[in-house]
Amino acid sequence: MGKLKKIAKALDCFGPSSCTSTARFDKDPLIASSNKGQLPTLEDGVMVTLRVSMHCKGCARKVEKHISKMEGVRSFTVDLETKMVIVVGDILPYEVVESVSKVKSSQLWQSSLA
């Protein structure tokens, strides 16, 4: 019986009464914008710089298309001349390298290469 009471209390949190309450979250915006006119950004975004084996515009387009379909990517830049790809978003560097390596040979950009 004691376990059932604990379960009932836990389930009350998910009841309709909690959905209809006027909490402070209903009044306050989820993302506070201190600068008017600027888009809100995530503070914990990650920038990953890759060296990708690209030789022509077709290679660059192939990499762009692949990165655009990746989950968590907010923006990216592909520079064919320097073979540098910069990806920004809520991503893990090793996942970006693994994913891009499926279409073109890639590695993390080393500081000695920059």
N, CA, C and O atoms as CSV, one atom per row, in Angstrom:
chain,resi,resn,atom,element,x,y,z
A,1,MET,N,N,0.805,-1.202,0.000
A,1,MET,CA,C,0.000,0.000,0.000
A,1,MET,C,C,0.847,1.263,0.000
A,1,MET,O,O,0.484,2.249,-0.641
A,2,GLY,N,N,1.960,1.247,0.704
A,2,GLY,CA,C,2.820,2.423,0.772
A,2,GLY,C,C,3.387,2.790,-0.586
A,2,GLY,O,O,3.540,3.967,-0.913
A,3,LYS,N,N,3.697,1.765,-1.374
A,3,LYS,CA,C,4.244,2.017,-2.709
A,3,LYS,C,C,3.203,2.656,-3.613
A,3,LYS,O,O,3.528,3.513,-4.435
A,4,LEU,N,N,1.949,2.239,-3.462
A,4,LEU,CA,C,0.886,2.808,-4.284
A,4,LEU,C,C,0.680,4.288,-3.983
A,4,LEU,O,O,0.414,5.074,-4.892
A,5,LYS,N,N,0.801,4.679,-2.703
A,5,LYS,CA,C,0.643,6.089,-2.347
A,5,LYS,C,C,1.760,6.927,-2.961
A,5,LYS,O,O,1.527,8.039,-3.435
A,6,LYS,N,N,2.984,6.375,-2.947
A,6,LYS,CA,C,4.111,7.097,-3.534
A,6,LYS,C,C,3.921,7.258,-5.042
A,6,LYS,O,O,4.212,8.312,-5.606
A,7,ILE,N,N,3.432,6.205,-5.679
A,7,ILE,CA,C,3.193,6.264,-7.120
A,7,ILE,C,C,2.084,7.266,-7.429
A,7,ILE,O,O,2.173,8.014,-8.402
A,8,ALA,N,N,1.042,7.279,-6.602
A,8,ALA,CA,C,-0.066,8.213,-6.805
A,8,ALA,C,C,0.409,9.656,-6.666
A,8,ALA,O,O,-0.008,10.522,-7.435
A,9,LYS,N,N,1.283,9.922,-5.685
A,9,LYS,CA,C,1.818,11.276,-5.522
A,9,LYS,C,C,2.657,11.675,-6.730
A,9,LYS,O,O,2.597,12.816,-7.187
A,10,ALA,N,N,3.437,10.731,-7.243
A,10,ALA,CA,C,4.270,11.023,-8.409
A,10,ALA,C,C,3.408,11.304,-9.631
A,10,ALA,O,O,3.727,12.189,-10.425
A,11,LEU,N,N,2.320,10.559,-9.788
A,11,LEU,CA,C,1.443,10.754,-10.938
A,11,LEU,C,C,0.648,12.050,-10.845
A,11,LEU,O,O,0.232,12.594,-11.868
A,12,ASP,N,N,0.430,12.553,-9.627
A,12,ASP,CA,C,-0.271,13.826,-9.466
A,12,ASP,C,C,0.490,14.970,-10.123
A,12,ASP,O,O,-0.105,15.959,-10.551
A,13,CYS,N,N,1.793,14.830,-10.198
A,13,CYS,CA,C,2.604,15.875,-10.839
A,13,CYS,C,C,2.266,16.006,-12.319
A,13,CYS,O,O,2.431,17.074,-12.907
A,14,PHE,N,N,1.797,14.927,-12.911
A,14,PHE,CA,C,1.499,14.924,-14.337
A,14,PHE,C,C,0.021,15.116,-14.623
A,14,PHE,O,O,-0.405,15.009,-15.773
A,15,GLY,N,N,-0.756,15.395,-13.609
A,15,GLY,CA,C,-2.192,15.564,-13.770
A,15,GLY,C,C,-2.543,16.874,-14.447
A,15,GLY,O,O,-1.679,17.732,-14.629
A,16,PRO,N,N,-3.817,17.036,-14.824
A,16,PRO,CA,C,-4.250,18.243,-15.532
A,16,PRO,C,C,-4.153,19.503,-14.683
A,16,PRO,O,O,-4.053,20.600,-15.232
A,17,SER,N,N,-4.179,19.376,-13.358
A,17,SER,CA,C,-4.102,20.570,-12.519
A,17,SER,C,C,-2.752,21.255,-12.651
A,17,SER,O,O,-2.667,22.478,-12.538
A,18,SER,N,N,-1.692,20.484,-12.889
A,18,SER,CA,C,-0.374,21.102,-13.048
A,18,SER,C,C,-0.251,21.796,-14.398
A,18,SER,O,O,0.566,22.704,-14.553
A,19,CYS,N,N,-1.047,21.384,-15.373
A,19,CYS,CA,C,-0.988,22.000,-16.703
A,19,CYS,C,C,-1.736,23.324,-16.750
A,19,CYS,O,O,-1.385,24.206,-17.534
A,20,THR,N,N,-2.766,23.471,-15.918
A,20,THR,CA,C,-3.583,24.673,-15.970
A,20,THR,C,C,-3.121,25.735,-14.985
A,20,THR,O,O,-3.713,26.813,-14.933
A,21,SER,N,N,-2.098,25.468,-14.212
A,21,SER,CA,C,-1.642,26.452,-13.237
A,21,SER,C,C,-0.957,27.610,-13.949
A,21,SER,O,O,-0.376,27.446,-15.022
A,22,THR,N,N,-1.038,28.781,-13.330
A,22,THR,CA,C,-0.374,29.951,-13.896
A,22,THR,C,C,0.936,30.142,-13.155
A,22,THR,O,O,1.019,30.918,-12.204
A,23,ALA,N,N,1.920,29.453,-13.586
A,23,ALA,CA,C,3.243,29.542,-12.979
A,23,ALA,C,C,3.985,30.732,-13.562
A,23,ALA,O,O,3.509,31.377,-14.497
A,24,ARG,N,N,5.146,31.017,-13.007
A,24,ARG,CA,C,5.939,32.142,-13.495
A,24,ARG,C,C,6.416,31.905,-14.917
A,24,ARG,O,O,6.759,32.854,-15.621
A,25,PHE,N,N,6.441,30.639,-15.351
A,25,PHE,CA,C,6.886,30.320,-16.699
A,25,PHE,C,C,5.894,30.818,-17.744
A,25,PHE,O,O,6.271,31.083,-18.886
A,26,ASP,N,N,4.634,30.943,-17.356
A,26,ASP,CA,C,3.638,31.448,-18.290
A,26,ASP,C,C,3.815,32.946,-18.535
A,26,ASP,O,O,3.460,33.447,-19.602
A,27,LYS,N,N,4.356,33.651,-17.562
A,27,LYS,CA,C,4.496,35.093,-17.665
A,27,LYS,C,C,5.847,35.505,-18.225
A,27,LYS,O,O,5.929,36.468,-18.987
A,28,ASP,N,N,6.907,34.794,-17.861
A,28,ASP,CA,C,8.257,35.151,-18.288
A,28,ASP,C,C,8.606,34.467,-19.601
A,28,ASP,O,O,8.198,33.329,-19.829
A,29,PRO,N,N,9.357,35.145,-20.470
A,29,PRO,CA,C,9.797,34.491,-21.711
A,29,PRO,C,C,10.830,33.412,-21.406
A,29,PRO,O,O,11.562,33.504,-20.420
A,30,LEU,N,N,10.884,32.405,-22.245
A,30,LEU,CA,C,11.836,31.322,-22.040
A,30,LEU,C,C,13.261,31.777,-22.300
A,30,LEU,O,O,14.185,31.335,-21.618
A,31,ILE,N,N,13.453,32.657,-23.283
A,31,ILE,CA,C,14.784,33.163,-23.607
A,31,ILE,C,C,14.757,34.672,-23.430
A,31,ILE,O,O,14.039,35.381,-24.134
A,32,ALA,N,N,15.546,35.152,-22.483
A,32,ALA,CA,C,15.605,36.590,-22.249
A,32,ALA,C,C,16.549,37.222,-23.257
A,32,ALA,O,O,17.692,36.793,-23.410
A,33,SER,N,N,16.064,38.236,-23.936
A,33,SER,CA,C,16.873,38.916,-24.939
A,33,SER,C,C,17.286,40.275,-24.382
A,33,SER,O,O,16.454,41.170,-24.232
A,34,SER,N,N,18.579,40.425,-24.075
A,34,SER,CA,C,19.058,41.685,-23.528
A,34,SER,C,C,19.234,42.727,-24.627
A,34,SER,O,O,19.030,43.917,-24.388
A,35,ASN,N,N,19.607,42.297,-25.820
A,35,ASN,CA,C,19.793,43.210,-26.946
A,35,ASN,C,C,18.622,43.068,-27.904
A,35,ASN,O,O,18.418,42.013,-28.505
A,36,LYS,N,N,17.864,44.132,-28.036
A,36,LYS,CA,C,16.725,44.099,-28.955
A,36,LYS,C,C,17.232,44.053,-30.388
A,36,LYS,O,O,18.201,44.734,-30.725
A,37,GLY,N,N,16.594,43.266,-31.223
A,37,GLY,CA,C,16.970,43.197,-32.626
A,37,GLY,C,C,17.957,42.087,-32.945
A,37,GLY,O,O,18.181,41.788,-34.118
A,38,GLN,N,N,18.551,41.471,-31.936
A,38,GLN,CA,C,19.474,40.371,-32.188
A,38,GLN,C,C,18.770,39.058,-31.905
A,38,GLN,O,O,17.926,38.972,-31.012
A,39,LEU,N,N,19.119,38.049,-32.661
A,39,LEU,CA,C,18.534,36.739,-32.443
A,39,LEU,C,C,19.137,36.100,-31.202
A,39,LEU,O,O,20.339,36.235,-30.970
A,40,PRO,N,N,18.341,35.413,-30.404
A,40,PRO,CA,C,18.899,34.731,-29.240
A,40,PRO,C,C,19.760,33.551,-29.681
A,40,PRO,O,O,19.436,32.863,-30.648
A,41,THR,N,N,20.849,33.327,-28.969
A,41,THR,CA,C,21.741,32.220,-29.299
A,41,THR,C,C,21.964,31.370,-28.067
A,41,THR,O,O,21.837,31.848,-26.940
A,42,LEU,N,N,22.292,30.130,-28.279
A,42,LEU,CA,C,22.630,29.241,-27.180
A,42,LEU,C,C,24.043,29.544,-26.730
A,42,LEU,O,O,24.940,29.718,-27.555
A,43,GLU,N,N,24.242,29.608,-25.436
A,43,GLU,CA,C,25.561,29.920,-24.907
A,43,GLU,C,C,26.506,28.732,-25.015
A,43,GLU,O,O,27.721,28.918,-25.088
A,44,ASP,N,N,25.976,27.523,-25.027
A,44,ASP,CA,C,26.838,26.349,-25.024
A,44,ASP,C,C,27.047,25.779,-26.427
A,44,ASP,O,O,27.331,24.589,-26.566
A,45,GLY,N,N,26.913,26.592,-27.456
A,45,GLY,CA,C,27.167,26.141,-28.821
A,45,GLY,C,C,28.640,25.804,-29.004
A,45,GLY,O,O,29.506,26.414,-28.377
A,46,VAL,N,N,28.917,24.834,-29.862
A,46,VAL,CA,C,30.281,24.371,-30.089
A,46,VAL,C,C,30.680,24.700,-31.521
A,46,VAL,O,O,29.881,24.550,-32.446
A,47,MET,N,N,31.921,25.149,-31.699
A,47,MET,CA,C,32.453,25.395,-33.033
A,47,MET,C,C,33.507,24.330,-33.317
A,47,MET,O,O,34.488,24.200,-32.584
A,48,VAL,N,N,33.290,23.567,-34.396
A,48,VAL,CA,C,34.209,22.502,-34.794
A,48,VAL,C,C,34.823,22.888,-36.135
A,48,VAL,O,O,34.111,23.215,-37.084
A,49,THR,N,N,36.151,22.846,-36.202
A,49,THR,CA,C,36.862,23.168,-37.435
A,49,THR,C,C,37.485,21.893,-37.983
A,49,THR,O,O,38.217,21.196,-37.281
A,50,LEU,N,N,37.186,21.592,-39.249
A,50,LEU,CA,C,37.659,20.362,-39.884
A,50,LEU,C,C,38.524,20.676,-41.093
A,50,LEU,O,O,38.372,21.718,-41.731
A,51,ARG,N,N,39.422,19.771,-41.394
A,51,ARG,CA,C,40.153,19.784,-42.664
A,51,ARG,C,C,39.551,18.647,-43.481
A,51,ARG,O,O,39.631,17.481,-43.093
A,52,VAL,N,N,38.946,18.995,-44.619
A,52,VAL,CA,C,38.222,18.022,-45.437
A,52,VAL,C,C,38.874,17.945,-46.810
A,52,VAL,O,O,39.227,18.966,-47.399
A,53,SER,N,N,39.029,16.739,-47.309
A,53,SER,CA,C,39.635,16.515,-48.620
A,53,SER,C,C,38.629,16.885,-49.713
A,53,SER,O,O,37.814,16.062,-50.128
A,54,MET,N,N,38.704,18.148,-50.173
A,54,MET,CA,C,37.815,18.638,-51.230
A,54,MET,C,C,38.683,19.152,-52.375
A,54,MET,O,O,39.642,19.890,-52.150
A,55,HIS,N,N,38.345,18.760,-53.606
A,55,HIS,CA,C,39.155,19.134,-54.756
A,55,HIS,C,C,38.409,20.001,-55.761
A,55,HIS,O,O,39.032,20.668,-56.586
A,56,CYS,N,N,37.082,19.999,-55.699
A,56,CYS,CA,C,36.294,20.747,-56.680
A,56,CYS,C,C,35.014,21.261,-56.020
A,56,CYS,O,O,34.749,20.971,-54.853
A,57,LYS,N,N,34.224,22.027,-56.776
A,57,LYS,CA,C,32.971,22.562,-56.254
A,57,LYS,C,C,31.976,21.451,-55.941
A,57,LYS,O,O,31.158,21.574,-55.029
A,58,GLY,N,N,32.056,20.369,-56.705
A,58,GLY,CA,C,31.171,19.233,-56.454
A,58,GLY,C,C,31.432,18.619,-55.088
A,58,GLY,O,O,30.502,18.248,-54.372
A,59,CYS,N,N,32.713,18.515,-54.735
A,59,CYS,CA,C,33.077,17.992,-53.413
A,59,CYS,C,C,32.524,18.902,-52.317
A,59,CYS,O,O,31.962,18.428,-51.330
A,60,ALA,N,N,32.688,20.210,-52.500
A,60,ALA,CA,C,32.217,21.174,-51.505
A,60,ALA,C,C,30.700,21.100,-51.356
A,60,ALA,O,O,30.183,21.141,-50.240
A,61,ARG,N,N,29.985,20.991,-52.477
A,61,ARG,CA,C,28.524,20.879,-52.424
A,61,ARG,C,C,28.091,19.599,-51.719
A,61,ARG,O,O,27.110,19.594,-50.975
A,62,LYS,N,N,28.816,18.527,-51.952
A,62,LYS,CA,C,28.502,17.253,-51.312
A,62,LYS,C,C,28.645,17.367,-49.791
A,62,LYS,O,O,27.804,16.867,-49.044
A,63,VAL,N,N,29.714,18.027,-49.340
A,63,VAL,CA,C,29.936,18.229,-47.908
A,63,VAL,C,C,28.866,19.151,-47.333
A,63,VAL,O,O,28.332,18.878,-46.258
A,64,GLU,N,N,28.545,20.244,-48.034
A,64,GLU,CA,C,27.506,21.171,-47.581
A,64,GLU,C,C,26.167,20.463,-47.413
A,64,GLU,O,O,25.483,20.652,-46.408
A,65,LYS,N,N,25.802,19.664,-48.380
A,65,LYS,CA,C,24.527,18.947,-48.336
A,65,LYS,C,C,24.485,18.000,-47.144
A,65,LYS,O,O,23.469,17.900,-46.455
A,66,HIS,N,N,25.588,17.311,-46.908
A,66,HIS,CA,C,25.644,16.355,-45.801
A,66,HIS,C,C,25.546,17.074,-44.451
A,66,HIS,O,O,24.802,16.643,-43.571
A,67,ILE,N,N,26.293,18.164,-44.290
A,67,ILE,CA,C,26.281,18.893,-43.017
A,67,ILE,C,C,24.917,19.522,-42.766
A,67,ILE,O,O,24.466,19.571,-41.621
A,68,SER,N,N,24.254,20.000,-43.809
A,68,SER,CA,C,22.948,20.640,-43.636
A,68,SER,C,C,21.899,19.673,-43.102
A,68,SER,O,O,20.904,20.106,-42.520
A,69,LYS,N,N,22.102,18.382,-43.287
A,69,LYS,CA,C,21.150,17.381,-42.809
A,69,LYS,C,C,21.472,16.885,-41.406
A,69,LYS,O,O,20.693,16.127,-40.828
A,70,MET,N,N,22.614,17.303,-40.845
A,70,MET,CA,C,23.013,16.842,-39.522
A,70,MET,C,C,22.177,17.509,-38.438
A,70,MET,O,O,21.853,18.693,-38.528
A,71,GLU,N,N,21.838,16.744,-37.426
A,71,GLU,CA,C,21.037,17.246,-36.322
A,71,GLU,C,C,21.904,18.090,-35.386
A,71,GLU,O,O,23.027,17.704,-35.062
A,72,GLY,N,N,21.389,19.232,-34.956
A,72,GLY,CA,C,22.091,20.090,-34.008
A,72,GLY,C,C,22.940,21.168,-34.643
A,72,GLY,O,O,23.477,22.019,-33.935
A,73,VAL,N,N,23.077,21.157,-35.959
A,73,VAL,CA,C,23.911,22.145,-36.647
A,73,VAL,C,C,23.122,23.440,-36.816
A,73,VAL,O,O,22.016,23.430,-37.357
A,74,ARG,N,N,23.693,24.560,-36.350
A,74,ARG,CA,C,23.055,25.869,-36.506
A,74,ARG,C,C,23.574,26.596,-37.733
A,74,ARG,O,O,22.809,27.242,-38.449
A,75,SER,N,N,24.885,26.489,-37.978
A,75,SER,CA,C,25.464,27.132,-39.155
A,75,SER,C,C,26.756,26.424,-39.527
A,75,SER,O,O,27.349,25.711,-38.717
A,76,PHE,N,N,27.182,26.635,-40.775
A,76,PHE,CA,C,28.434,26.035,-41.223
A,76,PHE,C,C,28.996,26.856,-42.371
A,76,PHE,O,O,28.272,27.563,-43.071
A,77,THR,N,N,30.315,26.741,-42.544
A,77,THR,CA,C,31.020,27.428,-43.618
A,77,THR,C,C,31.957,26.434,-44.268
A,77,THR,O,O,32.690,25.726,-43.578
A,78,VAL,N,N,31.941,26.376,-45.599
A,78,VAL,CA,C,32.829,25.487,-46.347
A,78,VAL,C,C,33.733,26.359,-47.210
A,78,VAL,O,O,33.253,27.118,-48.052
A,79,ASP,N,N,35.052,26.250,-46.998
A,79,ASP,CA,C,36.036,27.006,-47.777
A,79,ASP,C,C,36.842,26.019,-48.612
A,79,ASP,O,O,37.679,25.282,-48.089
A,80,LEU,N,N,36.581,26.014,-49.909
A,80,LEU,CA,C,37.216,25.056,-50.815
A,80,LEU,C,C,38.716,25.310,-50.953
A,80,LEU,O,O,39.496,24.360,-51.022
A,81,GLU,N,N,39.128,26.573,-50.996
A,81,GLU,CA,C,40.540,26.901,-51.206
A,81,GLU,C,C,41.432,26.391,-50.077
A,81,GLU,O,O,42.497,25.827,-50.328
A,82,THR,N,N,40.996,26.589,-48.838
A,82,THR,CA,C,41.806,26.157,-47.692
A,82,THR,C,C,41.423,24.765,-47.204
A,82,THR,O,O,42.064,24.218,-46.307
A,83,LYS,N,N,40.368,24.189,-47.801
A,83,LYS,CA,C,39.838,22.877,-47.411
A,83,LYS,C,C,39.387,22.865,-45.950
A,83,LYS,O,O,39.475,21.844,-45.267
A,84,MET,N,N,38.904,24.009,-45.488
A,84,MET,CA,C,38.458,24.159,-44.109
A,84,MET,C,C,36.936,24.189,-44.050
A,84,MET,O,O,36.283,24.851,-44.857
A,85,VAL,N,N,36.381,23.462,-43.082
A,85,VAL,CA,C,34.944,23.453,-42.837
A,85,VAL,C,C,34.733,23.816,-41.373
A,85,VAL,O,O,35.319,23.193,-40.487
A,86,ILE,N,N,33.902,24.818,-41.116
A,86,ILE,CA,C,33.582,25.230,-39.753
A,86,ILE,C,C,32.108,24.940,-39.519
A,86,ILE,O,O,31.250,25.390,-40.278
A,87,VAL,N,N,31.817,24.184,-38.462
A,87,VAL,CA,C,30.450,23.805,-38.120
A,87,VAL,C,C,30.159,24.337,-36.719
A,87,VAL,O,O,30.952,24.128,-35.800
A,88,VAL,N,N,29.024,25.027,-36.549
A,88,VAL,CA,C,28.629,25.584,-35.264
A,88,VAL,C,C,27.270,25.016,-34.886
A,88,VAL,O,O,26.360,24.949,-35.713
A,89,GLY,N,N,27.142,24.607,-33.626
A,89,GLY,CA,C,25.860,24.110,-33.156
A,89,GLY,C,C,25.989,23.314,-31.885
A,89,GLY,O,O,27.039,23.296,-31.242
A,90,ASP,N,N,24.919,22.665,-31.537
A,90,ASP,CA,C,24.881,21.801,-30.359
A,90,ASP,C,C,25.314,20.411,-30.811
A,90,ASP,O,O,24.481,19.526,-31.008
A,91,ILE,N,N,26.620,20.227,-30.971
A,91,ILE,CA,C,27.187,19.032,-31.589
A,91,ILE,C,C,28.423,18.583,-30.828
A,91,ILE,O,O,29.000,19.343,-30.051
A,92,LEU,N,N,28.818,17.348,-31.060
A,92,LEU,CA,C,30.063,16.819,-30.508
A,92,LEU,C,C,31.084,16.723,-31.631
A,92,LEU,O,O,30.762,16.225,-32.710
A,93,PRO,N,N,32.315,17.190,-31.400
A,93,PRO,CA,C,33.320,17.205,-32.471
A,93,PRO,C,C,33.555,15.850,-33.127
A,93,PRO,O,O,33.636,15.764,-34.352
A,94,TYR,N,N,33.666,14.786,-32.323
A,94,TYR,CA,C,33.944,13.483,-32.926
A,94,TYR,C,C,32.776,12.999,-33.780
A,94,TYR,O,O,32.986,12.287,-34.762
A,95,GLU,N,N,31.549,13.375,-33.421
A,95,GLU,CA,C,30.396,12.982,-34.237
A,95,GLU,C,C,30.405,13.701,-35.581
A,95,GLU,O,O,30.019,13.127,-36.600
A,96,VAL,N,N,30.845,14.961,-35.584
A,96,VAL,CA,C,30.929,15.716,-36.833
A,96,VAL,C,C,31.978,15.086,-37.739
A,96,VAL,O,O,31.742,14.904,-38.934
A,97,VAL,N,N,33.143,14.752,-37.171
A,97,VAL,CA,C,34.214,14.130,-37.964
A,97,VAL,C,C,33.742,12.803,-38.536
A,97,VAL,O,O,33.949,12.528,-39.718
A,98,GLU,N,N,33.110,11.975,-37.708
A,98,GLU,CA,C,32.616,10.676,-38.178
A,98,GLU,C,C,31.591,10.845,-39.290
A,98,GLU,O,O,31.622,10.119,-40.284
A,99,SER,N,N,30.692,11.795,-39.124
A,99,SER,CA,C,29.629,11.988,-40.102
A,99,SER,C,C,30.169,12.510,-41.432
A,99,SER,O,O,29.811,11.991,-42.489
A,100,VAL,N,N,31.025,13.528,-41.388
A,100,VAL,CA,C,31.574,14.094,-42.624
A,100,VAL,C,C,32.490,13.082,-43.307
A,100,VAL,O,O,32.586,13.058,-44.534
A,101,SER,N,N,33.161,12.250,-42.517
A,101,SER,CA,C,34.056,11.233,-43.091
A,101,SER,C,C,33.306,10.201,-43.921
A,101,SER,O,O,33.916,9.478,-44.710
A,102,LYS,N,N,32.000,10.125,-43.753
A,102,LYS,CA,C,31.206,9.195,-44.563
A,102,LYS,C,C,31.145,9.640,-46.023
A,102,LYS,O,O,30.992,8.810,-46.918
A,103,VAL,N,N,31.265,10.957,-46.268
A,103,VAL,CA,C,31.199,11.456,-47.644
A,103,VAL,C,C,32.556,11.902,-48.176
A,103,VAL,O,O,32.812,11.784,-49.375
A,104,LYS,N,N,33.428,12.410,-47.314
A,104,LYS,CA,C,34.768,12.858,-47.705
A,104,LYS,C,C,35.726,12.622,-46.545
A,104,LYS,O,O,35.331,12.667,-45.380
A,105,SER,N,N,36.977,12.371,-46.874
A,105,SER,CA,C,37.989,12.185,-45.842
A,105,SER,C,C,38.133,13.481,-45.045
A,105,SER,O,O,38.308,14.552,-45.626
A,106,SER,N,N,38.059,13.385,-43.705
A,106,SER,CA,C,38.141,14.587,-42.880
A,106,SER,C,C,38.831,14.292,-41.562
A,106,SER,O,O,38.910,13.149,-41.113
A,107,GLN,N,N,39.328,15.359,-40.959
A,107,GLN,CA,C,39.960,15.272,-39.646
A,107,GLN,C,C,39.799,16.619,-38.956
A,107,GLN,O,O,39.527,17.628,-39.607
A,108,LEU,N,N,39.966,16.634,-37.633
A,108,LEU,CA,C,39.905,17.895,-36.911
A,108,LEU,C,C,41.059,18.783,-37.353
A,108,LEU,O,O,42.174,18.305,-37.562
A,109,TRP,N,N,40.788,20.072,-37.492
A,109,TRP,CA,C,41.809,21.026,-37.922
A,109,TRP,C,C,42.787,21.217,-36.769
A,109,TRP,O,O,42.388,21.612,-35.673
A,110,GLN,N,N,44.049,20.942,-37.009
A,110,GLN,CA,C,45.087,21.103,-35.993
A,110,GLN,C,C,45.538,22.555,-35.960
A,110,GLN,O,O,45.553,23.223,-36.994
A,111,SER,N,N,45.902,23.045,-34.795
A,111,SER,CA,C,46.325,24.444,-34.674
A,111,SER,C,C,47.595,24.709,-35.474
A,111,SER,O,O,47.822,25.839,-35.907
A,112,SER,N,N,48.433,23.682,-35.679
A,112,SER,CA,C,49.648,23.870,-36.470
A,112,SER,C,C,49.329,24.040,-37.952
A,112,SER,O,O,50.151,24.563,-38.704
A,113,LEU,N,N,48.136,23.601,-38.381
A,113,LEU,CA,C,47.729,23.754,-39.776
A,113,LEU,C,C,47.190,25.147,-40.045
A,113,LEU,O,O,47.188,25.600,-41.190
A,114,ALA,N,N,46.735,25.829,-39.010
A,114,ALA,CA,C,46.083,27.131,-39.186
A,114,ALA,C,C,47.032,28.235,-39.514
A,114,ALA,O,O,46.613,29.379,-39.687
